[in-house]
């Protein structure tokens, strides 16, 4: 019984959080993905993009590398959440 109450409370808290997030951001949130092969190019692309937006919500950054023969291929990317 105690576990049921704890689960119900967690569910209500999660539901409240999701409804708040959707109401305040979901209707207006936009996403931009930028991908470059060099980190300085990514920096320049992000800065150029940010000049044209009104409100930044978050930026997620990712780096990956692969090997093709004896060549290393880098991928620098950013996911930008904005209004």
C-alpha positions, 0 to 999 in steps of 0.5 A: 500500500505504501508503494502505491501511494509513492507511485501515485505521488510520483506520477502526479508530480511527473504529470504536473511537470510535463504539463508545465513544460508543455504549456510554457515551452512546447507550443513555442519551442523550436529546434535547430541542429547544426553539424560541422566537421571542425569545432571552430566552424561549429562555434561560428555557425552557432554564434551566427544563428544565435544573433537571430533568435529572441530567447535561448532555452538550451544548447546540447553539444555532441562530438563523434569520430569515426575512422575511414581507412587511415583517416579520422572523421570528426563530427561536431554538432549542436542541438539548439532549443529556442523560442 
